Amino acid sequence: MIENTHHDATRRHLLLAAAMEELAKFERKESEFRQKDRQERAAELHLPVDAINVQ
């Protein structure tokens, strides 16, 4: 019984690690996409891409 619990915990840990890795990959791709999209829209509107400091 204890072996099954340990096996289940190990399996959950591996699945959680795989899910976290896939989420990190997705977040990186999403960030890259947003940055590229922002740059393309700024170029179309002839806007600076960098943040504008208002004082």
C-alpha positions as CSV (number, residue, x, y, z in Angstrom):
1,M,0.0,0.0,0.0
2,I,2.8,2.4,0.9
3,E,4.6,1.6,-2.4
4,N,1.4,2.5,-4.3
5,T,1.2,5.8,-2.5
6,H,4.8,6.5,-3.2
7,H,4.4,5.5,-6.9
8,D,1.4,7.7,-7.2
9,A,3.2,10.7,-5.6
10,T,6.2,10.2,-7.9
11,R,3.9,10.0,-10.9
12,R,2.0,13.2,-9.9
13,H,5.3,14.9,-9.4
14,L,6.5,14.0,-12.8
15,L,3.2,15.0,-14.4
16,L,3.3,18.3,-12.5
17,A,6.9,19.0,-13.6
18,A,6.0,18.3,-17.2
19,A,2.9,20.5,-17.0
20,M,5.0,23.4,-15.5
21,E,7.6,23.0,-18.2
22,E,4.9,23.2,-20.9
23,L,3.4,26.2,-19.3
24,A,6.7,28.0,-19.1
25,K,7.2,27.2,-22.9
26,F,3.8,28.6,-23.6
27,E,4.4,31.8,-21.6
28,R,7.7,32.4,-23.4
29,K,6.1,32.0,-26.8
30,E,3.2,34.2,-25.7
31,S,5.6,36.9,-24.5
32,E,7.6,36.8,-27.7
33,F,4.3,37.0,-29.7
34,R,3.1,40.0,-27.7
35,Q,6.4,41.8,-28.1
36,K,6.5,41.2,-31.8
37,D,2.9,42.3,-32.2
38,R,3.5,45.4,-30.2
39,Q,6.5,46.3,-32.3
40,E,4.6,45.7,-35.6
41,R,1.7,47.9,-34.4
42,A,4.1,50.6,-33.3
43,A,5.8,50.5,-36.7
44,E,2.5,50.8,-38.5
45,L,1.5,53.9,-36.3
46,H,5.1,55.3,-36.4
47,L,5.2,55.2,-32.6
48,P,8.3,54.7,-30.4
49,V,8.4,51.1,-29.0
50,D,10.1,52.2,-25.7
51,A,8.1,53.4,-22.8
52,I,7.4,57.1,-22.8
53,N,8.4,58.8,-19.5
54,V,5.9,61.4,-18.4
55,Q,7.1,63.9,-15.7
